[in-house]
Amino acid sequence: MPLTGAKTEPVVGLPQGTLIGRQGEGVQAFCGVPYALPPVQGRRWQPPAPVAVSNETLDARFFGPMAPQVSETGSPLAETSEDCLNLNIWKPDEARAAPVMVWIHGGGFCSGSNRVRGSVFAKAGVVLVAPNYRLGMLGFAAHPLIESQSANFGLLDLILALQWVRDHIVAFGGDPENITIFGVSAGGQAVNLLMTMPQGAGLFHKAIAQSGYGTWPLLRLKPQDQDPRDILGEAPESAEDNASSILRRIDALELSSASLLQLPAKTIVQGQRGFQRPIVDGLSVLDEPGRCLAQGVGSRIPYLTGANSFDGSVMPSYQLNPEDYAVAWDEWDPSWRTLYDADLVAAPETGIQRLFGDERYLLSAWVLSEAMARLGTPAYRYYLDVPGPEGLPLRGSPHGFDGFLLFESKVVSPDSDWDGWGDQLRRAWIEFARVGAPCALDARVGAWQPVGENSRWHRLGSASTISDQALSERLSRLLSRYHYRCHADASPGGRS
């Protein structure tokens, strides 16, 4: 029997069917809404296909499946399915041409989902959309048996999700001419990549990249005369070469292209460690976002970006050996130890993590915001330094803490200092989504200045007590190393 909505259940009619959602406290939610055909069997490792037209009634009261992924122990996670291309929408009851914000979840491109507390944004007058996208080796892969010209299926999923939002968000009271994408970590990097992808042009109007890593090296498809089978999106710095491990299993099974498509998803994601990375394939990803923007390639839209003071807390998840990382820096410029002396004295290994976080995230925020300002578009940058949970080895905001403040602090820590900072971030982000410039409603935050008028960071909190001068000196070292790598890659014999 078809599902019918009771009087208290909101209903939205779309070409793909009639959605029955749920509502409460002035917010309507429509969850698990498909935006693409299931990427299974012959559609595995292919660009996503739009969802079909239908007159069915769809139950949109509950979250849909997450993308296949593994738990922290390496075992497959429950509530996942390859049929994962769904999105969640939260809207105010009386939304009319409301600003639209599309949240892209993080998780190193190999974990995470769209299951967030979107109601906190809807209560502030925003239509919030959160899509799932393919992850890990199902989302980012290149192999002779994979018959596709593109390698970044997860990013193409996000492109299709944004097209869906553009075409249908009016039915939810959203303004299709005012769409802001935002995300943290891999979500922030996805924002940076979408800004420089040809397919992303015109699909959104503002962008917020939180702890993105647009200057971090990406994997690249090798020239045609070389064997590209070691390119499956896994970071080469990982302690375990999972890409090669998967390929060895594929090769040992002597799979054909057809039988590879029948391989269970859990077999493909089983045991994955470290992070996944998008691949420069020349079709969807042209280059690292920092390089693209430096060459004038990318969307010229208002841009807000920043990093957390202890983003390096994520280093253990990245499977990098801190000592090896420190040795590499010692060989380049041993004076880095002087700049991070206080952190190294407090906790040597976590002092190295601080350096890692600055190189991966802080540097990206600086380089990309400067590039956007040179392109003549409004750009803003922040340094989040709100005290994190007790027990951290170093003071400051750990990686992903901004996502917690935006979505969780209102419920987890009501009326706390974290709740107050969460309100500040949401208000600034929402004002940016409305008019293209963040607002400050609290004296402790102060007024935002666009990059170009002010070369300093807009500081949010002061937990780590690092001075602007010390931050500038650290950044100078990071920029020197980054510019050297860019020059080396562009020189004869460098990376093509």
C-alpha positions in Angstrom: 0.0 0.0 0.0 1.4 3.4 -0.9 2.6 5.6 2.0 0.2 8.5 2.7 1.1 11.5 4.7 -0.9 12.4 7.8 -1.9 16.0 8.3 1.1 16.7 10.5 3.6 15.2 7.9 5.0 17.7 5.3 4.6 16.7 1.7 6.7 17.8 -1.3 6.0 16.8 -4.9 8.9 16.2 -7.2 9.3 14.6 -10.7 10.9 11.6 -8.9 7.8 11.2 -6.7 6.0 12.6 -3.7 8.1 12.9 -0.6 6.7 12.4 2.9 8.9 14.0 5.5 8.7 14.8 9.2 8.4 18.1 11.2 8.9 19.5 14.6 10.0 22.7 16.3 9.4 24.8 13.2 11.5 22.6 11.0 10.7 20.1 8.2 13.1 17.3 7.3 13.2 15.2 4.2 15.8 12.5 4.6 17.3 9.7 2.4 16.1 11.4 -0.8 17.7 9.7 -3.8 19.4 12.1 -6.2 20.9 9.5 -8.5 20.3 5.9 -9.7 22.1 3.3 -7.5 25.8 3.2 -8.6 25.8 -0.6 -8.6 26.8 -3.4 -11.0 27.3 -1.7 -14.4 27.1 1.8 -12.8 29.9 1.0 -10.3 33.0 3.2 -11.1 31.0 5.3 -13.6 29.7 8.9 -13.4 26.4 9.0 -11.5 23.1 9.0 -13.5 20.1 11.2 -12.6 17.3 9.6 -10.6 14.3 8.5 -12.7 11.0 10.2 -13.0 8.3 8.5 -11.0 4.8 8.9 -9.5 5.7 6.9 -6.4 5.3 8.1 -2.9 8.6 8.0 -1.0 9.1 7.8 2.8 11.6 10.5 3.5 11.3 10.5 7.3 14.5 8.6 8.0 18.2 8.7 7.0 19.2 6.6 4.0 22.2 4.2 3.8 25.7 5.6 4.2 28.4 4.9 1.6 30.4 1.6 2.1 33.2 2.2 4.6 35.0 0.6 7.4 35.0 1.2 11.2 38.1 2.4 13.1 39.0 -1.2 13.6 39.0 -1.9 9.8 35.8 -3.9 9.7 32.9 -3.0 7.4 30.4 -0.6 9.0 26.7 -1.3 9.3 23.9 0.7 7.7 25.9 1.1 4.5 25.1 0.3 0.9 26.4 1.0 -2.5 23.0 2.5 -3.1 24.0 5.4 -1.0 23.5 8.5 -3.2 20.9 10.2 -1.2 20.6 13.6 0.5 18.9 15.1 3.5 17.1 18.4 3.5 16.1 20.6 6.5 13.9 23.6 6.0 12.0 26.2 8.0 8.3 25.6 8.1 7.6 28.9 6.2 10.7 29.0 4.0 10.4 31.3 1.0 13.5 32.0 -1.2 15.7 31.1 1.8 19.5 30.9 1.4 20.6 27.3 0.7 23.6 25.8 2.3 25.0 22.4 1.1 27.1 20.6 3.8 29.7 18.2 2.4 30.8 15.8 5.1 34.5 15.0 5.9 36.2 11.8 6.7 39.3 11.6 4.6 37.2 10.7 1.5 36.9 7.2 3.0 34.4 7.6 5.8 31.6 9.8 7.1 28.0 10.5 6.1 25.3 13.2 5.7 23.8 12.4 9.1 24.1 15.8 10.9 21.8 18.0 13.0 20.7 20.1 10.1 17.8 21.5 12.1 20.1 24.0 13.9 20.6 25.8 10.5 17.0 25.5 9.5 15.9 27.1 12.8 18.1 30.1 11.7 16.2 30.5 8.4 18.4 28.4 6.1 17.5 25.5 3.9 20.3 23.0 4.6 21.1 20.1 2.3 23.6 17.3 3.1 24.4 14.7 0.4 26.2 11.4 0.6 28.8 10.6 -2.0 30.9 7.5 -2.9 33.9 7.0 -0.7 37.2 5.2 -0.7 38.1 3.0 -3.6 34.5 3.0 -4.8 34.6 6.7 -5.1 38.2 7.4 -6.3 39.9 4.8 -8.5 41.7 4.2 -11.7 42.7 0.7 -13.0 42.9 -0.9 -16.4 39.8 -3.0 -15.5 37.8 0.1 -14.7 36.4 1.3 -18.0 35.9 4.9 -17.2 37.7 8.1 -18.3 37.2 9.8 -15.0 38.7 8.7 -11.6 36.8 10.9 -9.2 33.3 9.4 -9.0 32.7 10.8 -5.5 33.2 14.3 -6.7 31.0 13.7 -9.7 28.3 12.5 -7.3 28.6 15.9 -5.6 28.2 17.6 -8.9 25.0 15.7 -9.6 23.7 16.5 -6.1 24.3 20.2 -6.7 22.5 19.9 -10.0 19.6 18.3 -8.1 19.6 21.1 -5.6 19.6 23.7 -8.4 16.6 22.1 -10.1 14.5 21.2 -7.1 15.3 23.3 -4.1 12.5 25.8 -4.9 10.0 23.1 -3.9 11.6 23.3 -0.4 11.5 27.1 -0.2 15.1 27.5 -1.1 16.6 30.1 -3.5 18.4 28.3 -6.4 20.3 31.6 -7.1 21.9 31.6 -3.6 23.6 28.3 -2.9 26.6 28.1 -0.6 28.7 24.9 -0.3 30.7 24.3 2.9 32.5 21.4 4.5 35.3 20.5 6.9 38.4 18.5 6.3 37.8 16.3 3.2 34.5 18.2 2.9 36.6 21.4 2.9 38.9 19.9 0.3 35.8 18.9 -1.8 34.7 22.5 -1.7 38.1 23.6 -3.0 38.0 21.0 -5.7 34.4 21.8 -6.8 35.5 25.4 -7.2 38.1 24.4 -9.7 36.3 21.6 -11.5 34.9 22.5 -14.9 31.7 20.7 -14.1 31.1 22.8 -11.0 30.8 26.2 -12.8 27.6 28.0 -11.9 26.2 25.4 -9.6 26.9 27.4 -6.4 27.5 31.0 -5.5 29.6 31.1 -2.4 32.0 28.6 -0.8 33.3 27.9 2.7 36.3 25.6 3.1 37.0 24.6 6.7 40.4 22.9 7.2 40.6 22.0 3.5 44.0 21.0 2.1 44.1 22.6 -1.3 47.9 22.8 -1.4 48.5 19.1 -0.4 49.8 16.9 -3.2 47.3 14.9 -5.2 47.7 11.6 -6.9 48.0 11.8 -10.7 47.3 9.5 -13.5 50.5 8.4 -15.0 51.4 8.8 -18.7 49.7 6.3 -21.0 53.0 4.3 -21.5 53.1 3.5 -17.8 51.1 1.1 -15.8 48.5 3.0 -13.9 47.4 0.1 -11.7 48.9 1.6 -8.5 46.6 4.6 -8.7 43.5 3.8 -6.5 43.4 7.0 -4.6 45.2 5.8 -1.5 47.7 8.3 0.0 51.3 7.0 -0.7 52.4 8.2 2.7 50.1 5.6 4.3 51.8 2.9 6.4 50.0 0.3 4.5 49.8 0.4 0.7 46.2 -0.6 0.6 45.8 0.3 -3.1 48.5 -2.2 -4.1 46.9 -4.7 -1.6 43.6 -4.5 -3.3 45.1 -4.7 -6.7 47.1 -7.8 -5.8 43.9 -9.4 -4.7 42.2 -8.4 -7.9 45.1 -9.6 -10.0 45.4 -12.9 -8.0 41.7 -13.6 -8.7 42.3 -12.9 -12.4 39.1 -10.9 -12.5 37.7 -9.5 -15.7 36.0 -6.1 -16.0 32.6 -7.8 -15.7 33.6 -9.9 -12.6 35.2 -6.9 -10.9 31.8 -5.2 -11.0 30.3 -8.2 -9.2 32.9 -8.0 -6.4 31.2 -7.3 -3.0 31.6 -3.7 -1.8 32.8 -4.9 1.5 35.7 -6.8 -0.2 36.8 -3.5 -1.8 36.7 -1.4 1.3 37.8 -4.1 3.8 40.8 -3.1 5.8 41.3 0.3 4.3 43.5 2.6 6.4 44.7 6.2 6.1 42.9 8.7 3.9 41.8 8.5 0.3 42.7 11.3 -2.2 41.1 12.5 -5.4 43.1 12.0 -8.5 44.3 14.5 -11.1 42.7 12.9 -14.2 42.5 16.0 -16.4 38.8 15.7 -16.8 37.2 16.3 -13.4 40.2 17.3 -11.3 42.7 19.4 -13.3 45.3 20.0 -10.6 45.6 20.8 -6.9 43.2 23.7 -6.1 46.0 26.0 -5.0 47.7 25.6 -8.4 44.5 26.0 -10.3 43.5 29.2 -8.6 47.1 30.6 -8.9 46.6 30.2 -12.7 43.2 31.9 -12.6 41.3 28.6 -13.1 38.2 28.4 -10.8 34.9 29.9 -9.7 35.3 33.6 -8.8 32.8 33.7 -6.0 32.9 34.9 -2.4 35.2 32.5 -0.4 35.7 31.9 3.3 38.4 29.5 4.5 40.4 28.8 7.6 42.1 26.2 9.8 42.1 25.1 13.4 45.0 25.7 15.8 45.5 22.0 16.4 44.4 20.5 13.1 47.4 18.2 13.5 45.5 16.1 16.0 44.3 14.1 12.9 47.9 13.0 12.1 47.6 9.5 13.8 44.5 8.8 11.5 46.6 9.6 8.5 49.0 6.8 9.3 52.1 9.0 9.0 55.0 8.3 11.3 55.8 11.5 13.2 59.5 10.8 13.4 59.8 10.2 9.6 57.8 13.4 9.0 60.1 15.4 11.3 63.2 13.9 9.6 62.0 15.0 6.2 61.6 18.6 7.6 65.0 18.4 9.3 66.5 17.6 5.9 64.7 20.6 4.4 65.0 23.2 7.1 66.0 22.2 10.6 65.1 25.7 11.9 61.5 24.6 12.1 62.3 23.2 15.5 62.9 26.7 16.8 59.6 27.9 15.5 57.7 25.0 17.2 60.0 24.8 20.3 57.3 25.4 22.9 55.1 22.7 21.4 58.0 20.2 21.1 59.0 20.8 24.7 55.5 20.3 25.9 55.0 17.1 24.0 57.5 16.2 21.2 55.3 13.9 19.1 52.3 16.3 19.3 54.6 19.2 18.5 55.3 17.4 15.2 51.5 17.0 14.8 51.1 20.8 15.2 53.6 21.2 12.3 51.7 18.7 10.2 48.4 20.4 10.8 49.9 23.8 9.8 51.4 22.4 6.6 48.3 20.5 5.6 45.6 22.9 6.6 46.8 26.4 7.6 49.0 26.7 4.6 46.1 25.8 2.3 43.8 28.5 3.9 46.5 31.1 3.4 47.5 30.2 -0.2 43.9 29.8 -1.5 42.5 32.9 0.2 45.4 35.0 -1.2 44.8 33.5 -4.7 41.1 34.3 -4.6 41.8 37.9 -3.5 44.2 38.3 -6.4 41.4 37.2 -8.7 39.3 40.1 -7.4 36.7 38.1 -5.4 35.9 38.7 -1.7 37.9 36.3 0.4 38.0 35.9 4.2 40.2 33.6 6.4 40.0 32.6 10.0 42.1 30.9 12.7 40.0 28.8 15.1 41.6 28.6 18.5 38.7 27.8 20.8 39.7 25.4 23.7 38.9 21.8 22.7 38.1 18.9 25.0 40.1 18.3 28.1 42.9 15.8 27.8 44.4 17.1 24.5 48.2 17.1 24.6 48.3 20.6 23.2 46.0 23.5 23.7 43.8 24.7 20.9 41.0 23.5 18.5 41.5 19.9 17.3 40.8 18.8 13.8 37.0 18.8 13.1 36.2 20.8 16.2 34.5 23.5 14.0 32.1 20.9 12.7 31.2 20.0 16.3 30.6 23.6 17.1 28.4 24.2 14.1 26.2 21.2 14.4 26.5 19.5 17.9 27.4 22.1 20.6 23.8 23.4 20.8 22.6 19.9 21.9 25.7 18.4 23.5 26.8 21.4 25.5 23.9 23.9 25.8 24.6 27.2 27.4 28.3 26.5 27.5 31.2 28.4 26.1 31.2 25.9 23.2 27.6 26.6 22.6 28.4 30.3 22.5 31.1 29.8 19.9 28.9 27.5 17.9 26.3 30.3 17.7 29.0 32.7 16.6 30.2 30.4 13.8 26.7 29.6 12.6 25.7 33.3 12.5 28.9 34.3 10.6 28.5 31.4 8.2 24.8 32.1 7.6 25.4 35.8 7.0 28.2 34.8 4.6 25.6 32.6 2.8 23.1 35.5 2.7 25.3 38.3 1.5 28.8 37.0 0.8 30.5 38.5 3.9 30.6 37.0 7.4 29.3 39.0 10.3 30.5 39.4 13.9 27.8 39.8 16.5 30.1 39.5 19.6 32.8 41.9 20.7 35.2 39.1 21.4 35.2 38.2 17.7 35.4 41.6 16.1 34.8 42.7 12.5 35.9 40.6 9.6 38.2 42.2 7.1 38.6 40.8 3.5 42.0 39.4 2.5 43.9 42.2 0.7 42.8 44.8 3.2 44.3 42.9 6.1 46.9 40.2 5.8 46.3 38.9 9.3 44.1 36.0 10.3 40.7 36.6 11.8 41.2 34.9 15.1 38.4 33.1 16.9 39.6 32.3 20.4 43.1 32.3 22.0 43.6 28.9 23.5 47.0 28.2 22.2 48.4 31.7 23.0 50.4 31.7 19.8 51.1 35.3 18.7 50.4 36.7 15.3 54.1 37.2 14.8 54.9 33.5 15.6 52.1 32.4 13.3 53.5 34.6 10.5 57.0 33.1 11.0 55.7 29.6 10.8 53.7 30.4 7.7 56.8 31.8 6.0 58.6 28.5 6.4 55.6 26.6 5.1 55.3 28.8 2.1 59.0 28.4 1.3 58.7 24.7 1.2 55.5 24.8 -0.8 56.9 27.2 -3.4 60.0 25.0 -3.7 57.8 21.9 -4.4 55.7 23.8 -7.0 58.9 25.0 -8.8 60.4 21.5 -8.7 57.3 19.9 -10.1 57.2 22.4 -12.9 60.9 22.1 -13.8 62.3 19.7 -16.5 62.3 16.2 -15.1 59.7 17.2 -12.5 56.2 15.9 -12.2 54.1 16.3 -15.4 
